[in-house]
Amino acid sequence: MNYREVGDTGIRVSQIGFGCGGNAGLMVRGTRKQQRDAIERALELGINYFDQAPDYGNGVSETNLGGVLRELGVRPHITTKVEVRAHNLDDIAGHVTRSLDESLKRLRADFVDFLQIHNGPVVNRPELSGRSYSRLWIEDYLRPGGALQGLQSAQQSGKARHIGFITRGNDAPAAERLIDTGAFRLINVSVNLLNPSAAIKPSSLRVDQDYGGILSYAAAHGVGAAIYSPLAGGALTDGAAGGGPAHPLARGPRSEEAGEILSRRAKALSFLSKTLDPSAAEKHSLSEAAIRFVLSLEGVSTVLGGFSDTKQVEEVSACSGRGALSRENMARIEMAWRANFAMDS
């Protein structure tokens, strides 16, 4: 396992991080033995970074991780988050404090290395209702009693070493404004072969969520980046590209239509699956190629694997240190981007 510094924090994290979200299912729907086996193997392979949030199973994932780490007697680097919902808007700073205290109890920890806001910042005020937390108005980040004040209070109390936020696409101007404050040291951002816009945006490639080259902007300001959804929700795997079923613990795509679109785009990259190609100079699966592509991008601190079992931990961890993709493969990828994955045909 290779390691990288998170921005200018001095904290070195494994190139592959352990994503504890609900989509992969392990930390929410797996058994304690499945969770312990996967975490123990991850630690053996050198993974020292775990990404959490209260919303992952409504606290279940944090509780399960805290329990396993206590059993194993280890303390890796941990990030958790705060979801700001409509009923929190009157006291966002206080909500940050209360949410972190509850997370620390579930994690059985005295502090986290990074505390992030789970809402992506936006310039225009969004309509929050119910349990929605995907976006948060930039002014609710920066105003007195806002999210930034709550995060900085957590730092001052010693319960969070560094602070950050998540980006969700179409929010680069707001994300840059937060980075410009100098307060934040970590962003979570999605980048993958199907949507590389956080780093690369070919003019003919159409994406629903444009991340606006935020990786290089963050890197230039000493801010690290943890990459979520590097496999596009599981679409960039040999099994998915071949029409196979998802892992029993994993969630499927948000809709049948979304799944079909992801599958069609992933099939345009099926040439990257070379495990069985006797003529291939370098053998790798589609998922390995996808992870190695992300690791080759400027500004990436760690790539979060969404693991459903121990085998996946081993496969993704093996990508660290393998280097960038070949020029030939990158040329073919760029052709697929320029053709918009043949989605216009």
Backbone torsions as a table, in degrees:
resi	resn	phi	psi	omega
1	MET	NA	131.4	173.9
2	ASN	-96.8	161.1	-174.5
3	TYR	-130.5	152.8	178.6
4	ARG	-137.2	149.7	176.6
5	GLU	-78.9	140.9	176.6
6	VAL	-83.2	102.9	-178.3
7	GLY	54.2	-131.3	178.4
8	ASP	-110.5	29.7	-176.4
9	THR	-79.7	-20.6	-173.1
10	GLY	84.4	-6.1	178.2
11	ILE	-85.5	124.6	179.2
12	ARG	-103.8	123.8	-177.6
13	VAL	-119.0	156.9	178.6
14	SER	-64.9	143.8	178.7
15	GLN	-58.0	-30.1	175.5
16	ILE	-107.7	123.7	176.7
17	GLY	-105.7	164.3	-177.8
18	PHE	-100.3	103.8	176.9
19	GLY	-81.0	127.0	-173.4
20	CYS	-104.4	18.3	-176.9
21	GLY	-68.9	168.8	-175.0
22	GLY	-77.8	-19.1	-176.2
23	ASN	-62.1	-43.9	179.1
24	ALA	-72.7	-30.7	169.4
25	GLY	94.5	-24.2	-172.2
26	LEU	-56.8	-51.0	-173.1
27	MET	-79.7	-5.7	178.5
28	VAL	-111.1	-42.7	-173.7
29	ARG	-114.0	-5.3	178.8
30	GLY	-77.3	165.7	174.5
31	THR	-79.0	163.3	178.3
32	ARG	-60.5	-38.2	178.4
33	LYS	-64.5	-43.8	178.4
34	GLN	-60.8	-41.1	179.8
35	GLN	-66.9	-46.1	-178.7
36	ARG	-64.3	-42.9	-179.4
37	ASP	-60.5	-43.8	-178.2
38	ALA	-67.9	-43.5	-179.4
39	ILE	-67.3	-42.1	179.2
40	GLU	-62.0	-42.2	179.1
41	ARG	-66.9	-39.4	177.9
42	ALA	-59.1	-44.9	179.2
43	LEU	-64.5	-40.0	177.5
44	GLU	-60.5	-36.0	-178.2
45	LEU	-82.9	-2.4	174.6
46	GLY	102.2	3.3	176.4
47	ILE	-68.8	125.2	-177.8
48	ASN	-126.8	16.3	-175.5
49	TYR	-134.8	126.7	-178.4
50	PHE	-124.9	130.6	-176.5
51	ASP	-107.6	121.8	-174.0
52	GLN	-127.9	171.6	172.9
53	ALA	-166.0	148.0	177.1
54	PRO	-59.4	-30.6	-175.7
55	ASP	-74.8	-10.0	178.5
56	TYR	-75.6	94.6	-177.8
57	GLY	74.0	23.0	179.6
58	ASN	55.3	46.9	177.9
59	GLY	94.1	-12.9	-176.7
60	VAL	-63.9	-42.1	-177.5
61	SER	-64.0	-44.1	177.5
62	GLU	-61.0	-43.8	180.0
63	THR	-61.3	-43.7	-178.7
64	ASN	-67.3	-41.7	178.5
65	LEU	-64.2	-46.2	179.8
66	GLY	-58.5	-40.1	179.7
67	GLY	-65.8	-44.5	-179.0
68	VAL	-67.1	-43.2	179.8
69	LEU	-63.1	-36.6	176.7
70	ARG	-64.8	-42.6	178.3
71	GLU	-61.6	-38.8	-177.2
72	LEU	-83.3	-15.5	179.0
73	GLY	69.6	37.8	-178.4
74	VAL	-127.0	159.9	179.6
75	ARG	-139.9	86.4	175.3
76	PRO	-77.1	179.3	173.2
77	HIS	-72.4	136.1	-176.6
78	ILE	-131.0	134.5	169.2
79	THR	-112.0	137.4	166.0
80	THR	-132.6	176.9	-169.8
81	LYS	-135.0	174.7	176.2
82	VAL	-130.8	126.6	175.5
83	GLU	-96.9	124.2	179.0
84	VAL	-100.7	118.0	-179.5
85	ARG	-112.2	175.6	-173.8
86	ALA	-54.5	-42.1	-175.7
87	HIS	-75.8	-2.9	177.4
88	ASN	-96.9	-7.6	-169.3
89	LEU	-65.5	-25.8	179.7
90	ASP	-73.6	-19.2	-178.7
91	ASP	-150.9	66.8	-176.5
92	ILE	-65.0	-45.1	-178.6
93	ALA	-59.5	-43.7	177.9
94	GLY	-65.0	-37.4	178.0
95	HIS	-63.2	-40.2	177.9
96	VAL	-57.8	-45.6	179.9
97	THR	-62.0	-47.7	-178.0
98	ARG	-66.4	-41.6	-180.0
99	SER	-63.0	-43.6	179.3
100	LEU	-63.4	-42.8	179.0
101	ASP	-59.3	-40.9	179.0
102	GLU	-67.4	-39.1	178.0
103	SER	-64.3	-42.3	-179.3
104	LEU	-62.9	-36.8	176.3
105	LYS	-63.3	-44.3	179.8
106	ARG	-67.2	-37.4	-179.6
107	LEU	-79.9	-10.2	-176.3
108	ARG	56.4	46.5	-176.5
109	ALA	-130.8	157.2	177.0
110	ASP	-91.0	-21.4	-179.0
111	PHE	-158.5	164.7	170.2
112	VAL	-118.1	155.5	-179.4
113	ASP	-75.3	-34.5	177.8
114	PHE	-139.0	137.5	174.3
115	LEU	-122.1	125.4	-175.6
116	GLN	-122.1	153.3	167.4
117	ILE	-85.1	129.2	-174.4
118	HIS	-83.3	-7.6	177.1
119	ASN	-88.9	132.5	174.0
120	GLY	-72.8	136.3	-178.9
121	PRO	-74.7	142.1	178.1
122	VAL	-137.3	151.5	-178.3
123	VAL	-73.8	-38.6	-180.0
124	ASN	-96.4	140.9	-176.4
125	ARG	-63.1	122.7	177.6
126	PRO	-85.8	162.1	174.8
127	GLU	-93.5	108.1	176.9
128	LEU	-92.2	135.5	176.0
129	SER	-150.7	152.3	178.6
130	GLY	57.3	-132.1	-178.2
131	ARG	-97.8	12.9	179.6
132	SER	-65.8	137.6	176.4
133	TYR	-146.2	19.3	-173.7
134	SER	-64.7	-31.2	-176.6
135	ARG	-131.5	155.8	175.1
136	LEU	-145.1	131.1	179.2
137	TRP	-57.3	136.8	-178.5
138	ILE	-57.1	-34.2	179.7
139	GLU	-68.3	-28.0	176.2
140	ASP	-76.0	-18.7	168.6
141	TYR	-73.1	-44.4	-163.9
142	LEU	-101.1	-17.4	-175.7
143	ARG	-70.5	161.6	173.1
144	PRO	-55.4	134.0	-177.1
145	GLY	78.0	10.3	-178.1
146	GLY	-90.3	-168.2	-174.0
147	ALA	-64.0	-43.3	-178.6
148	LEU	-61.8	-41.6	178.7
149	GLN	-60.8	-41.2	178.2
150	GLY	-65.1	-41.2	178.5
151	LEU	-64.4	-43.9	-179.6
152	GLN	-67.4	-31.7	174.3
153	SER	-63.5	-39.1	177.6
154	ALA	-63.6	-38.3	176.3
155	GLN	-64.3	-45.9	-177.3
156	GLN	-63.8	-29.4	179.7
157	SER	-80.7	-9.9	-178.0
158	GLY	84.4	5.6	-178.4
159	LYS	-87.5	-10.9	175.2
160	ALA	-142.3	126.4	-179.1
161	ARG	-74.9	-42.3	-178.6
162	HIS	-140.3	164.6	-176.7
163	ILE	-127.8	160.8	-178.4
164	GLY	-164.1	-168.7	179.3
165	PHE	-154.9	168.7	179.3
166	ILE	-105.4	147.7	171.9
167	THR	-111.9	147.3	-175.4
168	ARG	-126.6	12.5	178.8
169	GLY	92.0	150.9	-176.8
170	ASN	56.2	31.1	-177.2
171	ASP	-137.4	18.8	-175.6
172	ALA	-58.9	-43.3	179.4
173	PRO	-58.5	-42.0	179.1
174	ALA	-69.7	-40.5	179.1
175	ALA	-62.9	-41.3	178.2
176	GLU	-63.6	-38.2	179.1
177	ARG	-63.8	-39.6	176.9
178	LEU	-66.6	-42.8	178.0
179	ILE	-59.6	-37.9	-178.7
180	ASP	-63.5	-18.2	177.7
181	THR	-67.5	-22.3	-177.2
182	GLY	79.5	1.8	-175.6
183	ALA	-86.8	-28.2	-169.8
184	PHE	-95.7	144.6	-178.2
185	ARG	-125.7	-1.4	179.1
186	LEU	-151.6	132.5	168.6
187	ILE	-118.0	149.4	167.0
188	ASN	-102.3	130.9	-176.4
189	VAL	-144.7	145.0	177.6
190	SER	-91.9	131.1	171.7
191	VAL	-150.3	134.5	179.5
192	ASN	-157.7	177.3	-177.1
193	LEU	-64.2	-22.6	178.7
194	LEU	-85.8	-26.0	176.7
195	ASN	-143.6	88.7	-178.3
196	PRO	-91.3	15.8	-167.5
197	SER	-65.4	-15.3	174.2
198	ALA	-68.5	-18.9	-179.7
199	ALA	-126.1	-39.3	-173.1
200	ILE	-138.0	137.0	177.8
201	LYS	-138.5	85.6	173.3
202	PRO	-56.6	139.4	-172.4
203	SER	-61.6	-30.0	-176.3
204	SER	-90.1	-5.4	-179.6
205	LEU	-84.8	125.4	179.5
206	ARG	-102.6	130.0	179.1
207	VAL	-131.3	146.3	177.4
208	ASP	-71.3	-37.7	-178.9
209	GLN	-117.5	111.5	-179.5
210	ASP	-96.9	118.6	-177.1
211	TYR	-90.0	1.3	165.7
212	GLY	60.3	32.2	177.5
213	GLY	63.2	30.3	-173.2
214	ILE	-66.2	-22.4	-178.6
215	LEU	-61.1	-48.5	-177.8
216	SER	-68.6	-34.8	178.1
217	TYR	-64.1	-44.3	178.9
218	ALA	-62.8	-46.4	-177.9
219	ALA	-60.0	-39.4	-179.1
220	ALA	-66.7	-16.7	-179.0
221	HIS	-111.3	17.9	176.0
222	GLY	73.8	23.8	-178.4
223	VAL	-108.8	128.0	179.0
224	GLY	-82.7	169.7	-178.7
225	ALA	-138.1	126.9	170.7
226	ALA	-100.8	129.5	-172.5
227	ILE	-99.3	121.1	175.1
228	TYR	-104.4	157.3	-179.5
229	SER	56.4	45.2	179.0
230	PRO	-66.5	-20.2	178.2
231	LEU	-105.4	18.1	177.9
232	ALA	52.7	52.4	178.2
233	GLY	67.5	25.6	178.8
234	GLY	93.7	-2.6	-179.0
235	ALA	-68.9	-30.0	-175.9
236	LEU	-90.9	57.8	174.4
237	THR	-132.3	156.0	179.8
238	ASP	-58.7	-41.6	-177.6
239	GLY	-64.6	-48.0	-178.5
240	ALA	-65.9	-42.7	-179.7
241	ALA	-63.9	-25.8	178.2
242	GLY	-91.5	6.5	177.9
243	GLY	86.3	13.9	-179.4
244	GLY	-76.7	166.8	-178.7
245	PRO	-77.6	159.4	174.8
246	ALA	-73.3	163.8	175.0
247	HIS	-59.6	144.5	-178.1
248	PRO	-55.7	-30.0	-179.7
249	LEU	-85.9	-15.7	-172.2
250	ALA	-86.4	152.3	171.7
251	ARG	-81.4	149.0	173.5
252	GLY	-82.3	-175.6	176.0
253	PRO	-61.9	160.1	-174.8
254	ARG	-64.5	-21.5	176.5
255	SER	-155.9	161.5	178.7
256	GLU	-62.7	-39.1	179.5
257	GLU	-64.1	-44.6	179.0
258	ALA	-61.9	-40.1	178.3
259	GLY	-62.5	-39.5	179.6
260	GLU	-66.5	-39.5	178.6
261	ILE	-65.0	-46.6	178.8
262	LEU	-61.2	-42.6	-179.0
263	SER	-63.0	-42.4	-178.9
264	ARG	-65.0	-42.5	178.8
265	ARG	-66.6	-41.3	179.6
266	ALA	-63.3	-36.1	179.7
267	LYS	-63.6	-27.6	177.1
268	ALA	-68.1	-14.6	178.6
269	LEU	-110.2	13.3	-176.4
270	SER	-63.2	-17.6	176.6
271	PHE	-62.7	-16.9	178.3
272	LEU	-77.0	-10.2	176.9
273	SER	-86.8	102.9	-172.9
274	LYS	-125.1	23.2	-178.3
275	THR	-67.9	-29.0	-176.7
276	LEU	-111.0	8.6	-178.3
277	ASP	-87.9	108.2	-176.6
278	PRO	-66.5	-19.8	-178.5
279	SER	-91.2	-6.8	-176.2
280	ALA	-71.1	130.9	177.6
281	ALA	-68.4	-31.9	179.5
282	GLU	-132.6	122.7	-176.9
283	LYS	-94.7	127.9	175.0
284	HIS	-157.8	156.8	177.1
285	SER	-82.7	168.5	175.7
286	LEU	-61.0	-42.1	-178.6
287	SER	-66.1	-39.3	177.7
288	GLU	-63.0	-44.1	178.5
289	ALA	-59.9	-40.8	-179.2
290	ALA	-64.1	-42.6	179.6
291	ILE	-67.5	-43.2	-179.0
292	ARG	-65.6	-35.0	174.9
293	PHE	-59.4	-48.3	-177.9
294	VAL	-64.2	-41.8	-179.9
295	LEU	-63.0	-23.0	-178.1
296	SER	-81.8	-6.9	-174.7
297	LEU	-83.9	144.2	177.3
298	GLU	-62.3	136.5	173.0
299	GLY	91.7	-4.4	-178.8
300	VAL	-81.9	122.7	177.4
301	SER	-90.0	-45.8	-178.3
302	THR	-153.4	148.4	177.3
303	VAL	-108.2	122.5	-174.9
304	LEU	-85.1	114.3	173.7
305	GLY	-79.6	130.8	172.4
306	GLY	-93.3	93.0	-169.6
307	PHE	-90.9	136.3	173.1
308	SER	-104.4	-19.4	179.1
309	ASP	-160.4	175.7	-176.1
310	THR	-65.1	-36.4	179.4
311	LYS	-59.6	-41.1	178.4
312	GLN	-65.6	-37.2	175.5
313	VAL	-57.2	-45.9	-178.1
314	GLU	-66.5	-42.8	-177.2
315	GLU	-65.6	-44.7	-177.9
316	VAL	-72.4	-39.4	178.9
317	SER	-59.8	-33.0	-178.6
318	ALA	-66.5	-14.1	179.9
319	CYS	-74.3	-23.4	-179.4
320	SER	-63.7	130.6	178.2
321	GLY	84.8	-1.5	-178.8
322	ARG	-80.6	-14.2	176.7
323	GLY	88.0	177.9	-178.6
324	ALA	-73.9	164.8	176.3
325	LEU	-70.8	160.1	-179.6
326	SER	-65.8	157.5	177.6
327	ARG	-61.1	-36.3	178.7
328	GLU	-62.1	-46.5	179.6
329	ASN	-64.7	-41.4	179.9
330	MET	-65.1	-35.5	177.5
331	ALA	-63.9	-40.3	179.5
332	ARG	-70.3	-36.3	175.8
333	ILE	-62.1	-45.2	-179.7
334	GLU	-63.4	-33.7	174.8
335	MET	-64.0	-41.1	178.4
336	ALA	-64.2	-39.6	177.0
337	TRP	-62.7	-46.8	-177.8
338	ARG	-63.0	-29.0	177.6
339	ALA	-87.6	5.8	-177.3
340	ASN	52.0	41.7	-179.9
341	PHE	54.8	28.7	179.6
342	ALA	58.3	26.4	-178.7
343	MET	-74.9	-13.9	-179.4
344	ASP	-87.2	-8.3	-176.2
345	SER	-89.1	NA	NA
